[in-house]
Amino acid sequence: MASQDPQIMFVFPGQGSQYVGMGSDLRQDFPVARRLYEQANDIVGYDLVKLCLEGPEEELRLTRHTQRFETALRLVQKRGEFMGTYGAGEMLAFPLHLDNVQPLAEKHYCVVAARNLPDQTVVGGLGEDLDQLTADAHAHFPRKRPTRLKTEGAFHTFYMITAARHYRPVLDAATMSAPTIRVLSNYTGAYHDSNPAAIKTGLFFQLFHPVRWIDNLETAFHAGITTIVEFGGGLGSGPNPEDKRPNLEGMIKKALRGSDFSAHYHPAINSQTLRETAEALRS
């Protein structure tokens, strides 16, 4: 997060926002994007460009690929690898408040994995447990239909503890400096401590604790954020980057409507919206 005037927050959608062909227009239009992709190829040790541009989609969805410079990229690569290898379960998003979902989830050995909005809660568990939870929730809230998420496991739940134990030595060995900008932690919902050791413990616990996305937004609003820029990913059935729409726009605007704060939102998910956002920020 930048501390300049205006106060700008950069946000990135998570796993599930990827699609075959993402970044193709950026590589074509911006030399710096081509260089970064090539650098990423060298770091991760496989053709990331080919995977992003050509797929196949089932390979692109794997956690080891979707969770990706230098130290940061290697950390994210190993994190995704361990989550995909040692994790289990699936995820389900409910259009319900935490207080409505949590008691039902725990009846079926499922737990809250993320709180995105006051009325949007993500739950993780084994597939068969989520099926039973879905039926139970339908009996209580027949008009609130959940959505299965495209993930390899029940991320941010106890099903990721083994992955976290394998990840800790990688974190311990990583060279990390204090950040020069403020970075939000979705483990605490507040800003990361500037101490690298504290950042590492936060990244460790984040693997098997719920994502506090709505708390992140509220922290940013209280800090005086005036502009929010979303990078990466995209929704929509069209095959090309220009066919996509932002993943987080609706969620961010809904959070703003339910608060006493205001902020300008800009997407930068393809060449066109990147140029439009740059022009808006310049003006």
C-alpha positions as CSV (number, residue, x, y, z in Angstrom):
1,M,0.0,0.0,0.0
2,A,1.4,3.4,-0.9
3,S,1.7,6.2,1.6
4,Q,1.7,9.0,-0.9
5,D,-1.0,11.5,-1.6
6,P,-3.5,10.4,-2.8
7,Q,-3.5,7.3,-0.5
8,I,-3.6,4.3,-2.9
9,M,-4.3,0.7,-2.1
10,F,-3.3,-2.0,-4.6
11,V,-5.4,-5.2,-4.4
12,F,-5.0,-8.6,-6.1
13,P,-7.7,-11.3,-6.5
14,G,-6.8,-14.8,-5.2
15,Q,-6.9,-18.2,-6.6
16,G,-9.9,-18.8,-8.9
17,S,-9.3,-15.5,-10.8
18,Q,-6.9,-17.1,-13.3
19,Y,-7.8,-17.9,-16.9
20,V,-6.0,-19.2,-20.0
21,G,-4.6,-16.2,-21.9
22,M,-4.3,-13.8,-19.0
23,G,-1.5,-11.3,-19.4
24,S,-1.2,-11.9,-23.2
25,D,-2.1,-8.3,-24.0
26,L,0.2,-6.9,-21.4
27,R,3.1,-8.9,-22.8
28,Q,2.3,-7.7,-26.2
29,D,1.9,-4.0,-25.3
30,F,4.5,-3.5,-22.5
31,P,8.2,-4.6,-22.8
32,V,8.5,-4.5,-19.0
33,A,5.8,-7.1,-18.7
34,R,7.7,-9.4,-21.1
35,R,10.8,-9.0,-19.1
36,L,9.0,-9.8,-15.8
37,Y,7.5,-12.9,-17.3
38,E,10.9,-14.1,-18.5
39,Q,12.4,-13.4,-15.1
40,A,9.6,-15.4,-13.5
41,N,10.3,-18.3,-15.9
42,D,13.9,-18.5,-14.7
43,I,12.9,-18.3,-11.0
44,V,10.2,-21.0,-11.0
45,G,12.0,-23.3,-13.4
46,Y,9.3,-23.9,-15.9
47,D,7.6,-22.0,-18.8
48,L,5.1,-19.9,-16.8
49,V,4.4,-17.8,-20.0
50,K,3.3,-20.9,-21.9
51,L,1.1,-22.1,-19.1
52,C,-0.6,-18.7,-18.6
53,L,-1.1,-18.1,-22.3
54,E,-1.9,-21.6,-23.6
55,G,-3.0,-23.6,-20.5
56,P,-4.3,-26.2,-20.3
57,E,-6.9,-24.8,-17.9
58,E,-6.8,-27.8,-15.5
59,E,-3.0,-27.4,-15.1
60,L,-3.4,-23.6,-14.6
61,R,-5.8,-24.2,-11.8
62,L,-3.3,-26.1,-9.7
63,T,-2.3,-24.3,-6.5
64,R,1.4,-24.6,-7.3
65,H,0.9,-22.5,-10.4
66,T,-1.8,-20.0,-9.3
67,Q,0.0,-18.9,-6.1
68,R,3.1,-17.1,-7.6
69,F,10.1,-11.2,-7.5
70,E,13.0,-13.2,-6.5
71,T,12.5,-14.1,-2.8
72,A,8.8,-13.4,-2.9
73,L,8.2,-15.5,-6.0
74,R,10.1,-18.4,-4.6
75,L,8.1,-18.2,-1.3
76,V,4.8,-18.1,-3.1
77,Q,5.9,-21.0,-5.4
78,K,6.8,-23.2,-2.4
79,R,3.6,-22.1,-0.6
80,G,1.4,-23.2,-3.5
81,E,3.3,-26.4,-3.9
82,F,2.9,-27.4,-0.2
83,M,-0.8,-26.4,-0.2
84,G,-1.5,-28.5,-3.2
85,T,0.6,-31.5,-2.0
86,Y,-0.3,-31.7,1.6
87,G,-3.7,-30.0,1.8
88,A,-7.2,-31.6,1.5
89,G,-10.8,-30.6,1.1
90,E,-12.7,-28.0,-0.9
91,M,-14.2,-24.6,-0.4
92,L,-17.8,-23.2,-0.5
93,A,-18.8,-19.5,-0.5
94,F,-22.1,-18.6,1.3
95,P,-24.0,-15.3,0.9
96,L,-24.6,-15.3,4.6
97,H,-23.2,-13.6,7.7
98,L,-20.6,-15.4,9.8
99,D,-23.0,-15.9,12.7
100,N,-25.4,-17.8,10.4
101,V,-22.8,-20.0,8.7
102,Q,-20.3,-20.9,11.5
103,P,-22.6,-22.9,13.7
104,L,-23.9,-24.9,10.7
105,A,-20.4,-25.5,9.4
106,E,-19.1,-26.8,12.6
107,K,-21.9,-29.4,12.8
108,H,-20.4,-31.0,9.7
109,Y,-16.7,-30.7,10.5
110,C,-16.3,-27.7,8.3
111,V,-14.8,-24.3,9.4
112,V,-14.8,-20.7,8.2
113,A,-12.0,-20.1,5.8
114,A,-12.7,-16.4,4.9
115,R,-14.9,-13.5,5.8
116,N,-15.1,-11.5,2.6
117,L,-18.1,-9.2,3.5
118,P,-20.5,-9.1,6.4
119,D,-22.9,-11.2,4.3
120,Q,-20.3,-13.3,2.4
121,T,-18.5,-16.1,4.2
122,V,-16.3,-18.9,2.8
123,V,-16.2,-22.3,4.4
124,G,-13.7,-25.2,4.0
125,G,-14.0,-28.9,4.5
126,L,-14.1,-32.3,2.9
127,G,-16.3,-32.6,-0.2
128,E,-18.8,-34.9,1.5
129,D,-19.0,-32.7,4.6
130,L,-19.6,-29.7,2.4
131,D,-22.4,-31.6,0.6
132,Q,-24.1,-32.2,4.0
133,L,-23.6,-28.6,5.0
134,T,-25.1,-27.4,1.8
135,A,-28.2,-29.5,2.4
136,D,-28.5,-28.3,6.0
137,A,-28.0,-24.7,5.0
138,H,-30.6,-24.9,2.3
139,A,-33.2,-26.1,4.9
140,H,-32.4,-23.0,7.0
141,F,-31.8,-20.5,4.3
142,P,-33.5,-21.7,1.1
143,R,-32.9,-18.5,-0.9
144,K,-29.2,-18.3,-0.1
145,R,-27.4,-20.6,-2.6
146,P,-23.7,-21.3,-2.0
147,T,-21.0,-21.5,-4.7
148,R,-18.2,-24.1,-4.9
149,L,-14.9,-22.5,-5.5
150,K,-12.2,-23.7,-7.9
151,T,-9.5,-24.7,-5.4
152,E,-7.4,-27.8,-4.7
153,G,-8.1,-27.8,-1.0
154,A,-9.8,-26.2,2.0
155,F,-7.3,-23.3,2.2
156,H,-7.0,-21.3,5.4
157,T,-8.4,-24.1,7.6
158,F,-6.9,-26.9,9.7
159,Y,-6.6,-29.0,6.5
160,M,-3.5,-26.8,5.7
161,I,-1.6,-27.4,8.9
162,T,0.7,-30.0,7.4
163,A,1.4,-27.7,4.5
164,A,2.3,-24.9,7.0
165,R,4.7,-27.2,8.9
166,H,6.5,-27.9,5.6
167,Y,6.5,-24.2,4.7
168,R,8.0,-22.9,7.9
169,P,11.6,-23.9,7.1
170,V,11.3,-22.2,3.8
171,L,10.1,-19.0,5.5
172,D,12.8,-19.3,8.1
173,A,15.5,-19.5,5.4
174,A,14.2,-16.6,3.4
175,T,16.0,-13.3,3.3
176,M,13.5,-10.6,4.1
177,S,13.8,-6.8,4.7
178,A,11.3,-4.5,6.4
179,P,8.7,-3.3,3.9
180,T,9.0,0.3,2.6
181,I,5.2,0.5,2.1
182,R,2.4,-0.7,4.4
183,V,1.1,-4.2,3.6
184,L,-2.1,-5.6,4.9
185,S,-2.2,-9.0,6.5
186,N,-5.3,-11.1,5.9
187,Y,-4.4,-13.2,8.9
188,T,-4.8,-10.3,11.4
189,G,-6.9,-7.9,9.2
190,A,-4.5,-5.2,10.1
191,Y,-1.1,-4.0,8.7
192,H,1.9,-6.4,8.9
193,D,4.4,-5.5,11.6
194,S,7.5,-4.0,10.0
195,N,9.7,-6.7,11.7
196,P,10.6,-9.4,9.1
197,A,10.4,-12.1,11.8
198,A,6.8,-11.0,12.6
199,I,5.9,-11.0,8.9
200,K,7.1,-14.6,8.6
201,T,5.0,-15.8,11.5
202,G,2.0,-14.0,10.0
203,L,2.6,-15.7,6.7
204,F,2.9,-19.1,8.5
205,F,-0.4,-18.7,10.5
206,Q,-2.2,-17.3,7.4
207,L,-2.1,-20.8,5.8
208,F,-4.5,-22.3,8.3
209,H,-6.5,-19.4,9.7
210,P,-9.4,-17.5,8.0
211,V,-8.8,-14.7,5.6
212,R,-10.1,-11.5,7.1
213,W,-10.7,-9.6,3.9
214,I,-13.5,-7.3,5.2
215,D,-11.2,-6.4,8.1
216,N,-8.5,-5.5,5.6
217,L,-10.8,-3.2,3.8
218,E,-12.0,-1.5,7.0
219,T,-8.4,-1.0,8.2
220,A,-7.6,0.6,4.8
221,F,-10.7,2.9,5.0
222,H,-9.8,4.0,8.5
223,A,-6.3,4.7,7.3
224,G,-7.6,7.2,4.8
225,I,-7.4,5.3,1.6
226,T,-8.7,7.4,-1.2
227,T,-8.1,5.2,-4.3
228,I,-8.2,1.4,-4.8
229,V,-6.6,-0.2,-7.9
230,E,-7.2,-3.9,-8.7
231,F,-4.6,-5.8,-10.6
232,G,-4.9,-9.2,-12.3
233,G,-7.4,-11.9,-13.0
234,G,-10.8,-11.5,-14.5
235,L,-14.4,-12.8,-14.7
236,G,-16.4,-13.6,-17.8
237,S,-16.8,-16.3,-20.4
238,G,-15.0,-14.5,-23.2
239,P,-11.6,-15.9,-24.0
240,N,-9.6,-12.6,-24.3
241,P,-8.3,-10.2,-21.7
242,E,-10.5,-7.4,-23.1
243,D,-13.6,-9.7,-22.5
244,K,-13.0,-9.9,-18.7
245,R,-14.4,-7.8,-15.9
246,P,-12.7,-7.3,-12.4
247,N,-13.1,-9.9,-9.7
248,L,-13.1,-7.6,-6.7
249,E,-15.0,-4.5,-7.9
250,G,-18.4,-5.6,-6.7
251,M,-17.1,-6.7,-3.3
252,I,-15.1,-3.4,-2.8
253,K,-18.0,-1.2,-3.8
254,K,-20.4,-3.2,-1.6
255,A,-18.1,-2.7,1.4
256,L,-17.9,1.0,0.7
257,R,-21.7,1.3,0.5
258,G,-22.0,-0.3,3.9
259,S,-19.5,2.2,5.5
260,D,-19.1,5.9,6.1
261,F,-16.1,6.1,3.8
262,S,-15.6,6.8,0.1
263,A,-12.8,5.9,-2.3
264,H,-12.3,5.8,-6.0
265,Y,-12.0,2.3,-7.5
266,H,-10.0,1.6,-10.7
267,P,-9.4,-1.8,-12.4
268,A,-6.1,-2.6,-14.1
269,I,-6.7,-6.1,-15.3
270,N,-5.8,-5.8,-19.0
271,S,-4.0,-3.3,-21.3
272,Q,-7.1,-1.1,-21.8
273,T,-8.0,-0.7,-18.2
274,L,-4.4,-0.3,-17.2
275,R,-4.1,2.7,-19.5
276,E,-7.4,4.1,-18.3
277,T,-6.4,3.8,-14.7
278,A,-3.0,5.4,-15.3
279,E,-4.6,8.3,-17.0
280,A,-7.2,8.7,-14.2
281,L,-4.4,8.7,-11.6
282,R,-2.4,11.3,-13.6
283,S,-5.3,13.6,-13.8
